[in-house]
Amino acid sequence: MLGQTGHFLTALRFLRACGHLAADVGDGMIRLGPMVALWSERDVAELRSGYNVLPAPRKG
């Protein structure tokens, strides 16, 4: 599973430390952080284009 690999977890920690992801609230969701407000329209479009490959939230 993608979320259980060391590289994935390291990347999440790095992105959180840089403000690109919000702090974990323990519900299994990954939320965008405040630095994303500074992204260009091209960056946002790139994120949206890859949305379908992101893992689904865990159930229960």
C-alpha positions as a Markdown table, in Angstrom:
| # | Residue | x | y | z |
|---|---|---|---|---|
| 1 | Met | 0.0 | 0.0 | 0.0 |
| 2 | Leu | 1.3 | 3.4 | -1.0 |
| 3 | Gly | 0.7 | 5.1 | 2.4 |
| 4 | Gln | 2.8 | 2.5 | 4.2 |
| 5 | Thr | 6.1 | 3.0 | 2.3 |
| 6 | Gly | 8.9 | 4.9 | 4.0 |
| 7 | His | 9.4 | 7.2 | 1.1 |
| 8 | Phe | 5.8 | 8.2 | 1.0 |
| 9 | Leu | 5.7 | 9.0 | 4.8 |
| 10 | Thr | 9.0 | 10.9 | 4.5 |
| 11 | Ala | 7.5 | 13.0 | 1.7 |
| 12 | Leu | 4.4 | 13.7 | 3.7 |
| 13 | Arg | 6.4 | 14.9 | 6.7 |
| 14 | Phe | 8.5 | 17.1 | 4.5 |
| 15 | Leu | 5.5 | 18.7 | 2.8 |
| 16 | Arg | 3.8 | 19.3 | 6.1 |
| 17 | Ala | 7.0 | 20.9 | 7.5 |
| 18 | Cys | 7.1 | 23.2 | 4.5 |
| 19 | Gly | 3.4 | 24.2 | 4.9 |
| 20 | His | 2.2 | 22.5 | 1.8 |
| 21 | Leu | 0.1 | 20.1 | 3.8 |
| 22 | Ala | -1.9 | 20.8 | 6.9 |
| 23 | Ala | -1.2 | 19.0 | 10.2 |
| 24 | Asp | -2.6 | 15.5 | 10.6 |
| 25 | Val | -5.8 | 15.5 | 12.6 |
| 26 | Gly | -5.9 | 11.7 | 12.9 |
| 27 | Asp | -8.8 | 11.0 | 10.5 |
| 28 | Gly | -6.7 | 9.6 | 7.6 |
| 29 | Met | -7.2 | 12.6 | 5.4 |
| 30 | Ile | -4.4 | 14.7 | 3.8 |
| 31 | Arg | -5.3 | 18.3 | 3.6 |
| 32 | Leu | -3.6 | 21.2 | 1.8 |
| 33 | Gly | -1.8 | 23.7 | 3.9 |
| 34 | Pro | -1.4 | 27.4 | 3.8 |
| 35 | Met | 1.5 | 27.5 | 1.3 |
| 36 | Val | -0.7 | 26.1 | -1.4 |
| 37 | Ala | -2.4 | 29.6 | -1.6 |
| 38 | Leu | 0.8 | 30.8 | -3.2 |
| 39 | Trp | 0.7 | 28.2 | -6.0 |
| 40 | Ser | 0.3 | 29.3 | -9.6 |
| 41 | Glu | -2.7 | 28.3 | -11.6 |
| 42 | Arg | -0.5 | 25.9 | -13.5 |
| 43 | Asp | 0.5 | 24.2 | -10.2 |
| 44 | Val | -3.1 | 23.9 | -9.1 |
| 45 | Ala | -4.1 | 22.5 | -12.5 |
| 46 | Glu | -1.3 | 19.9 | -12.2 |
| 47 | Leu | -2.6 | 18.8 | -8.8 |
| 48 | Arg | -6.1 | 18.6 | -10.2 |
| 49 | Ser | -5.0 | 16.5 | -13.1 |
| 50 | Gly | -3.5 | 13.9 | -10.8 |
| 51 | Tyr | -6.4 | 13.8 | -8.4 |
| 52 | Asn | -7.6 | 10.5 | -9.7 |
| 53 | Val | -4.4 | 8.7 | -8.7 |
| 54 | Leu | -4.5 | 9.8 | -5.1 |
| 55 | Pro | -5.4 | 7.1 | -2.6 |
| 56 | Ala | -8.9 | 7.1 | -1.3 |
| 57 | Pro | -9.6 | 8.0 | 2.3 |
| 58 | Arg | -9.6 | 5.0 | 4.7 |
| 59 | Lys | -13.0 | 3.9 | 5.8 |
| 60 | Gly | -13.7 | 3.8 | 9.6 |
